[in-house]
């Protein structure tokens, strides 16, 4: 099994010639890739501006109104909650001979607890990368780890001698596409021979980080911070920031062929970090592919021209409305100042005195504005319809009332197409999160022997405790019928073998809670009716889990407090079990059934309620004598 965390090497100021050549080669590849990425950077800047509504850059006509219709913003923000609004649920399966299902269940609980912990907090990072995935076309996540020493402190705040414990610290970071360069000959990060990630941090923090070497002669350079970045508008801001605190950019170069990670700066050929036999920690979420390019298209790049035209159309409409207010032409020799003020007043029924025998039509004349034709308003609707068609994010997905009336069949077709597009995006997010989970598992399995793993024991309650106890064959309830708790210790023995990490489908999806509640409710009702037949066929059904899903979707918080351990001595439970056993053994339907005066017995025998537990297949062939069939007509 190859290494995941690699083997770091100690570096000195007298690095070998081979290492210096490797750094120089990495620097040249980075410069080459940065030149080829300029075209994408222009598109990224345009997408940013359209997303934020900053389209108008000049005001040649000071009397015009400039309006930006944030349709690009709504396109991104409509998809993001659908595919990254929920919490991830990991599932682990054994994949080698020395692994087993019991440990896989424990590992799955460990990963889920880690993901939802307040220190790791993975959901917001996935949402940020999902936003980049839709806006720029490429989203990136990186898994990071470190073994830190935590000490206990006394009441005086001083560290207690000998209390230091080595703990494994795992984290996931959102990486901006502006800080990533990929091999231009690749189609994505998965088949790239190399990639580079930039880390910008204060110079004093870099020098205090024990992971880096050869940092004594490094100095901050404001121009160097933006040398590899096409966003020239950031140069002044970064220069001003650098006056407050010195910053420096460190580049992590990963060679996929040699499984080598090198960290360096642009102004030195000395490596700051050198790790051999290491797995890539970067995860890529690619969107629409660009031919012969490692980069991908965002959601609003293909509608950028339509977005600009929509802004212009709406601006013309608003400007025309403001400029074409009603005007009055009057003879100033016949109207007094009071009459002019009354003419310009907005008061209803204001009187306008006229001191002349001249007809009123010759004194004041209304200049009616020329209205816009209906085509101007149709153009706006046409552009909006084109954007919906290209992006696939229509009124149904946005949750608004459709502007065009459709039949139920047409509406289902349109809504189904939109759902397929969102499902495809959801699949990409789930695939990336699955890779994150696999990395977390591999890193833990390799790094945990070097830690005080007994200090990382997790206390499990509720359904998590029930899952691991049931998997290990232990009792789930105590003698009094209360659910038992469990302890999960992430020891090296827990990770023996190889395991595959999967993500529960739809776990990151955020849908209408009422829709989910109705779906699980209908599922519970159908399975409840089919329970006796499934039990007779030998199919084990966990109705409790289906009911939990229903209650979760309904917003019930204390689900574990609702359920109690079944009392096997109860007459109701005994009657139900005997009925199910007789059905499974194929006893005749007319065999005497035990009666119960409990709640379940009364419910089963009440008028108008079918006895579900007496349902079974016929035990004899159907004949005229036992079926009461009518004689055939001649």
N, C-alpha and C positions, 0 to 999 in steps of 0.2 A: 504493500500500500504506500503510495507516494506521500511525502510530507505535505502538510497544509500550511503550517506556520513558518516553515523554513528553518535555516540555520544561519543566524547573523554572525558576521565576522567582525572582529575588532580591527579598527583602522588606525593608522598613524599618519603623520604628515608626510612620511616617506612612502607613499603608496607605490605599488609596483607599476612598472611601465605598462603592463597589460591592463591594469585597472584604469590608469589615466587614459589609455586609448579607448577603452570602453566608454568612459565619460565623454570624451570628445566626439565619439561616434553618436552617442545619444543626443548631445547638444546639436549636432548637425541635422539629425533626423527631426528633431523638434522644430528647428528653424524652417526646414523644408515643409513640414506638415502645417506650420502656422501660415505660410504663404498660400497654400492650397485651401486653407479654411476661410480665407477672406470673403469668398463669395457667400458662404453660409453665414458669416457674421453679419453681412449686409441684410440678409433675409431675417436674421434673428432680431436685428434692431427694428426693422419694419414691423415684425410681429409684435414686438414689445410696444411700439407706439400705437398700433391699432388696438391692441388689447387694452391699453390705458386710455384710449380715446384722444391721443395727442397727434392728430393727423395734420391739422392746419399749422403750417410753419411760417406763413407770411400773411399780412393783411394789406394787400394792394389797394383794396377799396375800403376805406375806413367806415363807410356808411353801410357796409354789408354785414349780415349776421352769419357767423360761422358756427355750424352745429355738427356734432359728431354723434352718430347713432351707434351705440355700443353693442352692435350685433356680434362682433368678434369676441367681446368679453362674455356675452351670454352663451356663445357657442362653447367656449372652454368651460365656463362655470356650470353649464348644464351637464356635461359629461363627467366632470371630476367627482361629484358626490356619488354618481351611479357606480363607479368602478373602484373608488378608494375611500368610501365613507364608513365602511364597517371594519371591525377588528378581524385579524387573521386567525384562522384555526388550523394548526398544524396536525398532520397525521403521519405517523412513522410506521414503516413496515420493515421487517427483517429481510435481508438480502444475501446472507451468507450462512454457511453451515454452523458457525459458532454463535449465531444470534438467535434470539427467540422472541415470541410474541409478548411475553410478560415484560421483558426489558423494553421492548418497543413502546408499550403503553406508558411505561414510566418516563421514557425519553420524550414522548409526545406531550405529556403533562408538564415536564420540565421546560420544554421549548415554549409552550403556551404561557406558562407562568413568567418566564423570562421576558417574552414579548410584551406582556401587559404590565410589567413592573414599572414603577415610576422612574427608576434610573435608566432603563433601556428605552421605553416609550417609543416603540417603533412606528406606530400608526401615523403620527405627524410627518415623519421623514418620508414615508411612502407617499403620502399625499403631496408633499413638495415635489418629489421626483415625478409623480404622475402629472403634475401641472406642467413641468418642463417637457415631459413626454408628449403632451398635447400641444403646447405652445411652440416649442422649438423643433419638435420631432424626435428628440432624444432625451431620455431621462436616465440618471445614473444614481446608483446607491453604492456605498462602500462599507464593508464590515471591518471593524477595527477591534483590537483586543490588547490587553496589557495585564501584566501580573503586578499588582500594587500591594504595598504593605500597609495594613491598617493597624493602628495601635490604639489601645485604650488609655484614656486620660483620667486622672484623679480629680477630686474636687477643686484643686488648685490650678487645673488646666494643664499640668505637666504630664508628659507621657509616662506610663507605668513601665518600668524596665521588664523586658521579657514578655510583654503582652502583644508584640507585633505578630500579625498573621498575614500570610501571603494569600491574596484573593484574586480570582480571575475576574477581570472587568471586561465585559463585552459591550459593544455599542455599534450602532448603525448610523451612518452619516449621509446626508443628502449632498451630492456633488453637482455643482452647476456645470452645464455644458460649456460655459466659457472657460472652465478650468480643466478641460479634457482635450487631448489631441490623440487621434487614432491613425494607425497605419493607413495611408491613402489608398493602398492596393487592396484593402479588405472591404467586405460588404457590411460588417458590423464588428462589434467588439469581440464576438465569439470566435471569429476566424482571423482576427488581427494578429500579426506577428509581434506587434508591440503597441503600447499605448503610454501616454504620459498624463499624469495628474499634477496640477499645481496646488500648492498649499501656501497661502500668504499669512504670515504670523509675525508678531513683534520680535525684534532681534533679541531682546533679553530672554524671551521665552524659548527661542531656539537654542540659545547658548546654555540654558539650564536644563534642557531636555537630554537625558542620558542616552537616548537612542541615537543621537547624532554625534559625529566626530568631526574634527577639522573645522570647528566653528569659530576659533579664536580670531582669525583674520577676516572674517566676513563683516562687511559693512553694508548698511542700507543705502540704496540708490533709488530716488523717486522715479527716475526715468526708466529704470530696469523693471519696475513693477508693471508697467504698461507696454513693455517692449513686444511681448508676444500676444497682445490683445488688440483687436481691431477697434475697440470702442474708444476712439480718441477723445471723446467728450469726457471720459473719466480721468484724463491725465491731470487736469487742474485740481480736481477734487482729491485725488490721491496724493498729489504734491502737498496740498494744504494739510491733509491728514498726517503725512509723514513728518511735518514740522512739529506736530504734537507728540507723536510716538513713532520711533523708527520701525519700519516694516521691511521685510525681505521675503522674496518668493523662492520657495524650494520646490523642485520638480522631481517627482517620483517616476522613474522610467522602468517599465516592466517589459522584459524580454520573454515572450511566450515560448520561443524555441529552447532557450537555455534555462527557463524557469528562474530568472534572475531579476532582482529588484535593486535598482541603484537610485540613490537620492543625491542631487547636486544642485548648484546654483549656476547662473549663466556666466558669471565672471571668474570661475575657477574650474580647473580640471581635476580637483581633488574630490573624491566621493565623500559624501557626508554619511551615507549608510550603504551597506552591502549585504544582501541576504540571498543565499543560494537555496535552490530546491524549494521554492515557495509557490503556493497556488495564487492565482489572481484573486484579489479581494473586491474587485470592481464588478458590479452587475449592471447590465445595459438593458434598457427598455426602448426598443426601436419602434418607430411609427411607420409611416408610409415610405417605402424604399425609394431611393434615388439611384438610377442606373450608374454602375461603376463608381460608387461613392460609399464611404463608410457612414455617411450622415443620412438623415431621413427628413421628410417633409412634415411640418406641423399641420394642425387642423385648419389654420386660417390663411396659409400662404396662397392656396389656389383661389381664394376669394378676396385677395387683397385689392385687386382692381375694382371688383364689385363693391367692396366696402367703401373705397374712396368715391366711387360714383354715387353711391347711396348718400354719403355725406354731402356731396355737392348738390344732389337733387333736393334733399331736405333743406339745405341752406338757401337755395334759390326760392323755394316755396315760402320760407319764413321771411326772407328779405323782401320778396314781392308783396307779401301780406302787409309788412310794415310800411313799405314805401307807397303803397297804393291805398292809403286811407282816404276817405272822402274829403274833397276840397271844395271851397266856396269862392266864387268870383262875384264881387259886389262893386257898386259905384260908391266910392268914398265920399262924393259930394252930396249924396242923398242919405247916408247913414251917419248918425252921431257916434261918438266913442262908446256911449252906453249900448247902442244897437250892435256895434261890432263885438263888444264883450259878450252880449247875450248870444250873438251868432256863434262865438267860439266856446260858449259855456257848454258843459256836459249836463246841466240841469234839465230835467224833463219839463216840457211845457213852458220853457222860458219865452217871454214875449220880446219881439224885436220891433221897436217903434221905427216907422219910416215917415219922414217929413216931406212928402211930395205927392203929387197926383199921378206920378208915373206908375204904370202897371207893375205889380210886384215881380212878374217874370223878367222885367227889364232892369230890376234893381239887384236881385240876388239870383244866381244861377248855380246849381249844383253840378260839379264836375265828377261824374261817377267813374270809379277806377275800372280799368279793363280786367276782368277776371281771368284767372288761369284756365286753360282748357282742361277737360277731363283726362287728356293723355298725360299731362304732367303728374297727376296723382297715380295713374296706372303705371307709369315708369317706376315709381318707387315700389309699388307692389310687385312688379316684374323682377326688379333687382332682388328684393327680399326673397321671392320665390326661387330665384336662381341660387341664392346662397343656401337656402334650405335643401335644394336638390343636390348641390355639390357636397355640402358637409354632412348631409344625412340627419342633421339635427333640426327636425321640423316642429310644428306646433304641438304635436302629440307628445314628443319627448320633452318639450319645454313646459308642458302642463298648462298651455293656454288654449283658448277656444279657437278652433280652426276658422280661418277666414273664408274657406270654401266648404260648402255643405257637401258631404259625401255619404254614400250608402254604407251600411254596416260592413259589407264585403270590402269595399274600397278602403275604409278606415282600418280594417284589420290588416290589409296588405301593407299599407303605409306604416302602421305601427309595428308590424312584424319586421319590416326592413330596418326600421330604426333600432329595434331591439337587437337584431343580429349585429349591427355595427357596434353597438355598445358592448355586446357580449364578446366581440372580438377584442375590443380594448381591455375588457375585464380579464380575458385569458392572458394577455400580455402582462398585466399587472400580477396576476396570480403566478405566472411562470417566474417572474423576477423575484417575487417573495419566496417562492419555493427554493430558488437558488440561495437566497439569504439564509433560510432555515437550514439548508444542507451545510453551508459554511459554518454557521453557528454550532452545529452538531460536530463537524470535523474539528473545529478549533478547540471545542471543549474536550473532546476525546483525547487530543494530543497535549493540551496545556494543563489539564486538571491534575495530573500526577505531580506537577511541580508546585502545587498549592496546598494549603491546609483545607482540604475539601470538606472536612467535618464541620467547618464553620459556615458552610454554604447550604446546610440542611434546610429544606423547605417544609413548612407545615401545611398539610392539605386538609381541606374540609369540604363538605357538600358533595357535589357530583364528581369533583376531581378525586376525592378520597374514595368514593364509591367505585370509580372506574379502575383505579390501581388495585384496590382490595379485591374486586371481582376478578381482575385479570390474574392475580396471584393465587386465587382460590381461598383467600381468607374470608372470615365472617365480615359481612357488611354492617350488621346490626348487633348490638349487645343484647343481653338477656332481657332487658326492659324494653326492647324494641326501638331504641334510639340509634341513629346512624353513628358509626364509628369514624374517628379521624385517622389520618395516616401521616407518616413522616417520609419524606423523599430526600435521600442523601445522594448527591451527584458524585459518587465515588468512581474511581477508575474501573471497578468491576461492572458498573452499570453500562459502560460503553464498549464492552467486549463484543467484537463482531462488527459487521457492516450493516448499515441501515439506510433506507431511502426515505427522504422527507417529501411529503406531499402537502398540498393545501386543499382544504375542503372547498369544493366548488361553490362559488357565490358567497364565500365568507366575507370578502371585502366589498361586496355589493350592498348598496343602500337603496332599498326600494320603499314603496309606500307601505307603512306599517299596517294599515288596514288591509291591504292586499295580502301581505304575508300572514296576517292573523286569519283571514278567511281561508287561505290555502291550507294552513295547518289544521284549522278546524274541520274542513271537509275531509282532510286526510285521516284525522282521528276518527271521525264518524264512520268512514268507509272501513277502516281497519278494525274498528270495534265490532261491526257487523260480520266481518270475515274472520274474526278471531277463533270461533269454534271450529270452522272448517280448516283453517291453517293449523290449529292445534291437533286436529285429527290426522292431518297429513304429516305431522312431525315437524312443522315449521315453528321455530321459536320466535315469538314476536314481543318486542319491548314496547308495550303501549305507554309505559311510564315516560319513556324518552320522547315519544310523539306528543304526549300531553305537555311535557316540559317545553318543547318547541312552540307549542300553541300559547302557553302562558308567557313565554319570553317575548313573542311577537306582540302579545297584548299589553306588554309593559309591566307585568307583575315582577316585583323585585325579589321578594322572599319566597322563591319557589321551593327551596329545600324545607322550609317550615311548614309547607302544605302537606307533604307526604310523611307518612309514618310507616313503620315496619308492619307488615301484615301479621295478624294473630292467627297462627296455624291451628289453634285450638277452637277458633270460632266456628259455630255450626254453619254459618253462611259459607265460610271458606271451604269447610269439609264437603258440604253439599255440592258446591261448584266443582271442586276437584274430582269428586266421585262421578259426576255427570260427564265431565270431560274424559275421564279415564274409561268409562263405559263406551263412549263414542269412539275413542281411539282403538278399543279392543273389538269393535264391530258388533256389540250386543244389539238385539232387536230394539226397534224404536219403541215398542210397547212394553218393554221391561219396566218393572216398578222402579220409580225414581225416588230418592230420598227427598222428603219434604222438609222445608225449613220455615220457621215462623219469624225468621229475621227479616231485616230490611230487604236484602237481595231476594229472599224467597217470595215475599209479598209482591215485590216488583215484577218478578218473573211470572206470577200467577194472576196478576191483576187483569181485569177484563179489558180486552182490546189490545193487550200486549203480547206479542208472539214469544214463545218459549225458545229463545235462541239456543239454549244448551241442549235441547232435545232434537235439534235439526241433524239429520244424517242421511246418507244414501240409502235407497231401498235395499233390503236384505233378501228379497225373493224376486224372481222374474214377474213382470207385470202380466196379469191374465185378466180374462173377463170376470172371474170370480172375485179377485181381490182388488180390482181397480174400479169396479162399478161403471165400467164403460158401457155406453149404449150399444145395442146390437147394430151391426152394419145394415144400412138401408139397401134394399134391393132395387 
